[in-house]
């Protein structure tokens, strides 16, 4: 599977919602969705129903996106600036990204790699 990297450097193709979207086996997909619901409850205190776990093709796809990701400040900024990645933005790394890198340093590594290869 090709890596799909979100605007912010997170690995969309490693996201459980992204993976559940692609799962063909219905019982396995239902189990994955249940795990996502439990993780959201434990990590974020958010209660989702199975119908809330909408299909997602990654935040840069512009098509099917997990509904909470539609409100992501980083995604919306990149989308508005029409950059393929935050790594390609003139403001890189901005304050929003720097804050997110504190909890996900691998995202910065991915974005630095993209920035240095262009």
Backbone as CSV, one residue per row, in Angstrom:
resi,resn,N_x,N_y,N_z,CA_x,CA_y,CA_z,C_x,C_y,C_z
1,UNK,0.839,-1.175,0.000,0.000,0.000,0.000,0.886,1.241,0.000
2,UNK,0.535,2.189,-0.831,1.255,3.449,-0.862,0.958,4.236,0.407
3,UNK,1.953,4.987,0.843,1.739,5.850,1.996,0.938,7.073,1.579
4,UNK,-0.058,7.394,2.361,-0.819,8.617,2.160,-0.541,9.480,3.373
5,UNK,0.079,10.619,3.122,0.488,11.506,4.197,-0.440,12.707,4.206
6,UNK,-1.013,12.987,5.368,-1.900,14.135,5.529,-1.131,15.436,5.408
7,UNK,-1.857,16.515,5.252,-1.244,17.833,5.153,-0.255,18.060,6.286
8,UNK,-0.613,17.611,7.491,0.168,17.863,8.692,1.318,16.880,8.893
9,UNK,1.403,15.875,8.056,2.470,14.888,8.183,2.038,13.588,8.839
10,UNK,0.819,13.542,9.353,0.330,12.272,9.903,0.159,11.272,8.771
11,UNK,0.307,10.019,9.094,0.218,8.967,8.098,-1.235,8.503,7.976
12,UNK,-1.968,9.075,7.027,-3.378,8.722,6.825,-3.532,7.226,6.533
13,UNK,-2.631,6.687,5.740,-2.752,5.277,5.357,-2.492,4.339,6.530
14,UNK,-2.071,4.863,7.668,-1.909,4.059,8.880,-3.046,4.267,9.868
15,UNK,-3.970,5.165,9.545,-5.090,5.499,10.422,-6.114,4.364,10.418
16,UNK,-6.620,4.046,11.598,-7.589,2.957,11.713,-8.876,3.236,10.928
17,UNK,-9.268,4.497,10.836,-10.480,4.836,10.080,-10.230,4.629,8.585
18,UNK,-9.081,5.049,8.124,-8.694,4.841,6.725,-8.672,3.342,6.409
19,UNK,-8.071,2.557,7.295,-7.967,1.111,7.084,-9.343,0.444,7.125
20,UNK,-10.199,0.889,8.039,-11.551,0.329,8.115,-12.339,0.634,6.849
21,UNK,-12.096,1.792,6.257,-12.763,2.172,5.012,-12.462,1.162,3.910
22,UNK,-11.276,0.605,3.917,-10.852,-0.314,2.872,-11.125,-1.794,3.164
23,UNK,-11.507,-2.088,4.390,-11.736,-3.482,4.781,-12.951,-4.053,4.051
24,UNK,-12.765,-5.180,3.413,-13.836,-5.831,2.642,-14.678,-6.778,3.509
25,UNK,-14.031,-7.412,4.480,-14.712,-8.365,5.351,-15.594,-7.606,6.344
26,UNK,-16.923,-7.818,6.266,-17.867,-7.043,7.073,-17.659,-7.225,8.569
27,UNK,-17.443,-8.454,9.021,-17.285,-8.662,10.462,-15.971,-8.043,10.962
28,UNK,-14.932,-8.144,10.161,-13.664,-7.522,10.533,-13.803,-5.995,10.560
29,UNK,-14.544,-5.462,9.585,-14.777,-4.014,9.517,-15.557,-3.547,10.748
30,UNK,-16.594,-4.289,11.137,-17.379,-3.931,12.322,-16.521,-3.947,13.580
31,UNK,-15.626,-4.921,13.672,-14.724,-5.003,14.820,-13.788,-3.789,14.833
32,UNK,-13.274,-3.415,13.677,-12.391,-2.250,13.587,-13.131,-0.978,14.008
33,UNK,-14.360,-0.839,13.576,-15.159,0.338,13.931,-15.410,0.370,15.439
34,UNK,-15.692,-0.774,16.036,-15.876,-0.843,17.488,-14.611,-0.414,18.224
35,UNK,-13.456,-0.836,17.719,-12.181,-0.444,18.323,-11.948,1.065,18.196
36,UNK,-12.329,1.629,17.069,-12.192,3.075,16.855,-13.071,3.828,17.859
37,UNK,-14.301,3.370,18.026,-15.226,4.004,18.957,-14.667,3.966,20.380
38,UNK,-14.127,2.826,20.781,-13.537,2.695,22.123,-12.331,3.621,22.283
39,UNK,-11.484,3.676,21.274,-10.289,4.524,21.342,-10.681,6.003,21.437
40,UNK,-11.670,6.429,20.669,-12.121,7.830,20.718,-12.686,8.164,22.098
41,UNK,-13.389,7.209,22.695,-13.948,7.424,24.031,-12.820,7.551,25.053
42,UNK,-11.855,6.632,24.996,-10.760,6.614,25.976,-9.797,7.786,25.803
43,UNK,-9.438,8.088,24.564,-8.428,9.116,24.312,-8.978,10.537,24.326
44,UNK,-10.187,10.708,23.798,-10.707,12.061,23.603,-11.996,12.345,24.367
45,UNK,-12.555,11.318,25.000,-13.809,11.511,25.722,-14.994,11.764,24.818
46,UNK,-14.886,11.312,23.575,-15.943,11.530,22.587,-16.691,10.213,22.365
47,UNK,-18.008,10.291,22.391,-18.845,9.119,22.169,-19.342,9.106,20.725
48,UNK,-18.912,8.123,19.977,-19.389,7.958,18.608,-20.253,6.718,18.518
49,UNK,-21.173,6.731,17.566,-21.955,5.559,17.203,-21.298,4.979,15.952
50,UNK,-21.554,3.723,15.633,-20.976,3.148,14.407,-21.271,3.976,13.158
51,UNK,-22.457,4.568,13.085,-22.806,5.371,11.903,-21.998,6.669,11.819
52,UNK,-21.368,7.086,12.925,-20.536,8.293,12.936,-19.164,8.050,12.303
53,UNK,-18.762,6.807,12.221,-17.447,6.472,11.669,-17.599,6.396,10.151
54,UNK,-17.453,7.543,9.533,-17.673,7.670,8.097,-16.420,7.271,7.320
55,UNK,-16.597,6.788,6.100,-15.450,6.401,5.282,-14.490,7.573,5.071
56,UNK,-13.213,7.252,4.994,-12.194,8.288,4.822,-11.124,7.802,3.846
57,UNK,-10.784,8.670,2.904,-9.732,8.384,1.932,-8.476,9.203,2.210
58,UNK,-8.400,9.794,3.386,-7.261,10.637,3.745,-7.622,12.096,3.570
59,UNK,-7.067,12.941,4.420,-7.502,14.343,4.442,-7.145,15.116,3.187
60,UNK,-6.182,14.656,2.414,-5.816,15.377,1.193,-6.645,14.944,-0.012
61,UNK,-7.489,13.942,0.176,-8.250,13.401,-0.959,-9.305,14.366,-1.472
62,UNK,-9.850,15.174,-0.577,-10.903,16.090,-0.985,-12.238,15.408,-1.203
63,UNK,-12.287,14.108,-1.019,-13.530,13.369,-1.234,-14.092,12.929,0.118
64,UNK,-14.020,11.632,0.385,-14.551,11.109,1.642,-13.549,11.366,2.766
65,UNK,-14.007,12.094,3.776,-13.151,12.438,4.904,-13.941,12.206,6.186
66,UNK,-13.308,11.600,7.177,-13.921,11.400,8.487,-14.414,12.752,8.981
67,UNK,-15.686,12.833,9.353,-16.316,14.130,9.622,-15.560,15.022,10.614
68,UNK,-15.020,14.538,11.734,-14.260,15.449,12.613,-13.025,16.052,11.926
69,UNK,-12.461,15.358,10.977,-11.279,15.872,10.271,-11.629,17.059,9.378
70,UNK,-12.892,17.195,9.032,-13.313,18.336,8.225,-13.140,19.649,8.990
71,UNK,-13.055,19.564,10.317,-12.896,20.745,11.158,-11.448,20.972,11.589
72,UNK,-10.536,20.200,11.062,-9.132,20.321,11.441,-8.577,21.666,10.947
73,UNK,-8.045,22.455,11.857,-7.515,23.775,11.504,-6.348,23.676,10.530
74,UNK,-5.499,22.685,10.722,-4.341,22.512,9.838,-4.809,22.118,8.440
75,UNK,-5.686,21.143,8.359,-6.217,20.704,7.062,-6.900,21.857,6.339
76,UNK,-7.738,22.589,7.046,-8.471,23.682,6.418,-7.540,24.793,5.943
77,UNK,-6.488,25.070,6.689,-5.511,26.084,6.289,-4.802,25.650,5.002
78,UNK,-4.325,24.417,4.964,-3.631,23.908,3.778,-4.561,23.876,2.568
79,UNK,-5.791,23.460,2.804,-6.779,23.405,1.731,-7.028,24.807,1.176
80,UNK,-7.166,25.772,2.070,-7.407,27.161,1.668,-6.221,27.743,0.894
81,UNK,-5.007,27.388,1.322,-3.802,27.886,0.649,-3.475,27.093,-0.613
82,UNK,-4.214,26.016,-0.834,-4.047,25.152,-2.000,-2.633,24.575,-2.101
83,UNK,-2.118,24.119,-0.953,-0.827,23.426,-0.955,-1.083,21.935,-0.836
84,UNK,-0.244,21.133,-1.470,-0.402,19.677,-1.431,0.016,19.119,-0.077
85,UNK,0.831,19.888,0.642,1.345,19.480,1.947,1.771,20.731,2.699
86,UNK,1.642,20.705,3.995,2.117,21.839,4.800,3.617,22.049,4.595
87,UNK,4.324,20.996,4.237,5.763,21.096,3.993,6.073,22.064,2.861
88,UNK,5.120,22.276,1.974,5.331,23.131,0.812,4.801,24.548,1.008
89,UNK,4.351,24.841,2.204,3.818,26.160,2.527,4.963,27.116,2.872
90,UNK,4.819,28.374,2.478,5.828,29.388,2.794,5.959,29.621,4.296
91,UNK,4.924,29.291,5.055,4.910,29.514,6.507,5.421,28.300,7.304
92,UNK,5.874,27.267,6.618,6.298,26.029,7.290,7.540,26.259,8.131
93,UNK,7.579,25.729,9.340,6.480,25.187,10.132,5.784,26.296,10.915
94,UNK,4.501,26.350,10.834,3.733,27.374,11.540,3.506,26.929,12.989
95,UNK,2.889,27.795,13.753,2.644,27.511,15.167,1.720,26.300,15.348
96,UNK,0.688,26.192,14.496,-0.245,25.059,14.601,0.494,23.743,14.411
97,UNK,1.365,23.702,13.410,2.129,22.482,13.160,3.100,22.203,14.290
98,UNK,3.800,23.220,14.742,4.777,23.033,15.816,4.116,22.442,17.055
99,UNK,2.898,22.884,17.356,2.157,22.316,18.485,1.837,20.841,18.246
100,UNK,1.423,20.510,17.028,1.066,19.112,16.742,2.302,18.209,16.733
101,UNK,3.457,18.758,16.371,4.692,17.964,16.355,5.089,17.499,17.752
102,UNK,4.654,18.217,18.778,4.987,17.839,20.154,4.423,16.464,20.494
103,UNK,3.234,16.176,19.989,2.618,14.874,20.267,2.895,13.850,19.175
104,UNK,3.346,14.302,18.016,3.587,13.395,16.890,4.842,13.817,16.126
105,UNK,6.039,13.601,16.727,7.275,14.050,16.083,7.554,13.392,14.727
106,UNK,7.010,12.204,14.505,7.236,11.538,13.218,6.580,12.314,12.077
107,UNK,5.549,13.099,12.392,4.889,13.923,11.370,5.864,14.971,10.845
108,UNK,6.653,15.541,11.740,7.638,16.542,11.308,8.694,15.889,10.412
109,UNK,9.111,14.698,10.771,10.100,13.979,9.965,9.584,13.773,8.549
110,UNK,8.327,13.352,8.433,7.735,13.147,7.105,7.673,14.458,6.319
111,UNK,7.226,15.519,6.974,7.115,16.805,6.284,8.479,17.369,5.912
112,UNK,9.467,17.204,6.786,10.824,17.663,6.463,11.354,16.935,5.234
113,UNK,11.068,15.644,5.138,11.495,14.847,3.990,10.834,15.376,2.712
114,UNK,9.550,15.672,2.788,8.842,16.220,1.613,9.437,17.578,1.240
115,UNK,9.648,18.411,2.215,10.168,19.761,1.958,11.566,19.704,1.334
116,UNK,12.404,18.815,1.841,13.790,18.716,1.340,13.879,18.055,-0.030
117,UNK,12.830,17.327,-0.419,12.870,16.658,-1.723,12.287,17.531,-2.836
118,UNK,11.809,18.723,-2.482,11.238,19.635,-3.496,12.111,20.833,-3.712
